[in-house]
Amino acid sequence: MISFLSLASFCKLKIFKNVHTIAITTILHISKRDMNTFSQKGGFIMSNKKSKLGVISAVAAGTGTAIYLAQKAKKESGNSIFKKSTIADSSVPNNYRNTERGKYDRNSKGIYYSNGNYEAFAHPEKPEGVDQKNAYIVGSGLASLAAACFLVRDAQMPGCQIHILEAMDLAGGACDGIYDTSRGYVMRGGREMENHFECLWDLFRSIPSIETPGVSVLDEYYWLNKHDPNYSLCRATVNRGKDAHTDGKFNLSQKGCMEIMKLFMTKDEDLYDKTIEDVFDEEVFDSTFWLYWRTMFAFENWHSALEMKLYFQRFIHHIAGLPDFSALKFTKYNQYESLILPMQRYLEDAGVDFQFNTEVTNVVFKFEGDKKIASAIECKVNGQERGIVLTENDLVFVTNGSCTEGTIYGDQDHAPNGDAEVRTSGVWNLWKNIARQDPSFGHPEKFCSDIAKTNWESATVTTLDEKIIPYITDICKRDPRTGNVVTGGIVSCQDSSWLLSWTINRQGQFKDQDKDKVCVWVYGLFTDVPGDYIKKPMKDCTGKEITAEWLYHLGVPEDQIMDLAENSAICVPTMMPYITAFFMPRTKGDRPDVIPDGCVNFAFLGQFAETPRDTVFTTEYSVRTAMEAVYGLLKVDRGVPEVWGSVYDIRELLDSSVKLMDGKSPLEIQLPGPLNALKKPLLKLVKGNVIEKVLRDHNVLKDGM
């Protein structure tokens, strides 16, 4: 199928209050006469640092929008991000034969891509002028913390000049995992990872473990998944807890396979603003493949066909692992304790300044010819409007958009609606305010305007005694309290009206979790239809009712369900209106480039920024955008690892084709038109050479063919 055609066609930020003016440290080149002038106007508060440069900041507050006084910044030469790096001496003639020439030239964003371990193991030289810069990072999710880590490690920026502005009172963004004393354990989601998260592992090899002295987070993770490899023993259930016996099969018809192949081969631009429903029909939607796919990645029929294609290409090397999750690896604890806390500790040790309860509402730009310069940050500090004046020498990184913005929290006895607690940081409004200033800053409305199509709900169920455990063990074939792999990934209730899925990762999922308790993560893709036991939409259900629906699909006798839901477990539901917003159909420019064209001191981070070939809803995407942003703005002389090239690997294409067709060779299917007639001549052509060996090694060519 895919492979056959491939063969054929192939110092701390300090906020000082002084009536209506605050000062935040930034670096300005300013003359003595200018100082006197500004001082007379009473607009600035001065601050001295160990530098020959005058250090000054101005922030006006109290009117809703900060009023910024005029500033005179000395222009810095050679600050353009559009210059290419100089590899060879300029005296070398143009006709000099050098096969490496141009290989490390920077693109228009100031970066270049690399592969292999040559650059992966290298430490770049310190970028010129980094000691005179300040960096302001908006948000403290994975992308923001990664950017700060790259600033410290690779850009070698002093930690005290890196300022993280976070609206909440806790770092982590969507990578959460907390014990709420009033509700119980809460995990809004989890993070699946794989070998080829090149940027993620590049980062975590440098982050020290907070549990094991002398080793990195990567070391810990690597050892854990070597000793306790992940795989599922039951991928799906039907008829109230019975094994659906998907048995590793995709159950795709030939027509369904051809539809996937066609999508795989379609150019990106031909898929702009198209939905999955535009490219697939029931031949795919009725298959076990689609059950695997949409429950694992949370794709809906109305989501982006382009994103579906990118996912398929990005993870082509894992097609065989989809049915049993053997392709996946997981952290020891929840994502907050396993990933976020070690990064935060690393950054704090480096002197990075965290400013919580600081909600950024806008970044103001000035435009000078082709240059776009972030000139001011508007924010609210503990509800009070403030601002930060920037120079071209200051760097700004913004996570635009959020999949967990506006999360509504329920509890055991309350549904996540009505007067339930809503946690918001204003991320979508921030992006809208930025986007109004220039078309290159993207179009947030494409992603956040239809919550009926972007929401789903998750819940954390914590068992309180032994009564539910046997039903879990019967399905996943493992005792959940051993500390080892339990479900190995989600178990999908194939006949659930909510399309309910649930998973149990290694316990305890929280470091301080009671060893006798088990934390279960449950989610439903369809939140607006009545359940099979609880005849209400999931979004209207209390934690107890969600537990009851889950117990029903576990096979608990109906006369015991409500008693167990009330007394043997506690459940915290979380409704997330924008959780799949990044899957909405889009066109070119809807997601802004990590470094928009012309930006000299500004970059976007995270799931709604655009980077080539990688896929959203992954930890890798967040870290990749962070690396590109830091390397591009500061011209860090080190390549960003390219996305793993399995889509260009004939071996992976051959393997995935055979696996997708449940072991059938592409040579065994009827190809359209004249292609079918090419089979025999092709086999004659490859007989006895290395191509025949490759085809046999990957089960495309079988005995008797």
ABEGO torsion letter per residue (X at the ends): XAAAAAAAAXXEBBBBBBEABBBBBBBBBBBAAAAAAAAAAGABBBBBBBBABBBBBBBBBGAGBBBBBBBBBBBBBGABAABBBBABBAABBAABBBAABGAABBBAAGBBBBBEAAAAABBBBBBBGAAABBBBBBEABAAAAAAAAAAAAAAGBBAAABBBBBABABBGEABBEBBBAAAEBBBABBBBBBAABAAAAAAAAABBBAABBGBBAAAAAAAAAAABBBBBABABBBGGGBBAGAGGBAGBBAAAAAAAAAAAABBAAAABGBBAAAABBAAAAABAAAAAAAAAAGBBAABBAAAAAAAAAAAAAAAAAAAAGAABBBBABBAAAAAAAAAAAAAAAAGBBBBBGBBBABBBBBBBEABBBBABBBBBBGGBBBBBBBBAABBBBBBBEBAABGBBBBBAABBBBEABBBBBAGAAAAAAAAAAABAAAEBAAAAAABAAAABBBBBBBBBABAAAAAAAAAAAGBBAAAGBBBAGEBBBBAABAAGBBBBBBBOBABAABBAABBBBBBBBABAABBBAABBBBAAABBAAAAAAAAAAAAGBBAAAAAAAAAAABBBBBBBBAAAAAAABBBBBGABBBABBBGBAABBBBEAABBBBGBBBGBAAAAAAAAAAAAAAAAGBBBBBBBBBAAAABAAAAAAAAAAAAGGBBAAABBBBEAAAAAAAAAAAAABGBAAAAAAAAAGABBBGX
